[in-house]
């Protein structure tokens, strides 16, 4: 398979202290990692693309490790995650879907014993396209307080022949979460859902 050619990377950490209500005792941190790479399949239809997922695994692991480092180095503080990708205009959504395995499994490996599927989104777009990455709890997808999204993107990516690959991690529920549902303290951890 083709070599992964990185044009740029970005790590961004957001801290949320309140959403108009009382100031949180501990701010919510949300970190995103973006890598912009050349899309080796841009501009043509290629039947067998799945092998490129193996080539992306080291990049996924590096991004996941960098995110944990940006949060202070302790993977145990991470409670939510998500992933996504944007294919440039000469690509297709299936090229963005190549990020499912290397992005999701990288975070699961770095974080340890996580149970929930890593929520995901993908699309095709040009430079400046934004992507809302869905976030769910790392051990139970039905923990409503952790349903969230983080917008990612870069003003100059993806170019027509590029892929923008993104991962997101969060340290807790939404600030002021109060719409009920399964609580993190009630997780059984049997199936990744509850």
Order of alpha helices (4+ residues) and beta strands (2+ residues): beta-beta-alpha-beta-alpha-alpha-beta-beta-beta-beta
